[in-house]
Amino acid sequence: MPEFEAFPKATQRRFEFLEWRLFWERGLRRAGLESTFGISTPQASVDLRNYRELAPDNIDYDASQKTYVPGPRFKPKLLTLSADRLLLQLRAYLMGALGRQDLWFSEPPSMDGAPDLVRSVQPETLQRILNAIRQRRKLEIDYRSLTNERRRTIAPHALAFDGHRWHVRALCCEKDDFRDFVITRISAIDLGARIDFDPAEDVEWARKVVLELAPHPGLNADQRAAIEYDYGMTDGGRAVEMRIALSYYFIKRLNLDLETRLPEGALSPERVQIALINLAEVEQAQADAKRDSVEQVRIRKALRVLDAGT
């Protein structure tokens, strides 16, 4: 008997759809295969027969409902089960980034989401950023900071998501340091000349730091247990590793430094919920990385001066 891998990719995709419906909706009708993939009734019947031969424990037929249902020992062969992936797809559907045809639900669940006030990234802007990263080229951009809008020259090397907005991580050619530029604040963009720089000089991006998280010590035992469960903590805490360049956003988004910047008691433990146990250590790592990045750029500039003089 052939294995799943022996079938064409298109057939494997339909098998994956079968498993998706069997797991997430606990049932599948032949018409669902036909309408989703635009195949004929005979082809859908062949797919169902082949799948039942390959994975007989995974699928049964309920004659009373005229529906295929998961077997008692159902275990997906091709489908990777991920609630996070499905919820991301539903969020993308709510935002209009995915169409109805991109979802495998027979009928999407009733759902809604809080509005997102961030402007959409223009495709042409992202296309030029991606080309500049791939080809190691400069970008000439009109950038709206909180103080003004002016022309800047940057050399991007990565994209960064702060949990809310997308940034481009780039060398600022004017200041000769590495910074984040919010993509939706770029109002005009032109692809420039090639540039020779090493992204490894961006120490804040290359270096990582571990943040030690725990429930706020001011919470009672039941509240701490709820926070531990909600945030996937074990033994009263959780260590999260990330790039130093992204740690600033993470700390800000979860208000992990507010208690050190506000009067004592200004925020209740229930409002804060999580404490960053090693805040001082993280801030020192941030300062060290920034200093080392500046030093890397200084060395590069000095070497170029020496090369120019020889």
Beta strands, then each sheet from edge to edge (+ up, - down):
strand 1: 59-62
strand 2: 67-70
strand 3: 137-144
strand 4: 149-161
strand 5: 166-172
strand 6: 177-182
strand 7: 186-194
strand 8: 208-215
strand 9: 238-243
strand 10: 274-276
sheet 1: 1+ 2-
sheet 2: 6+ 5- 4+ 3- 7+
sheet 3: 9+ 8- 10+
end
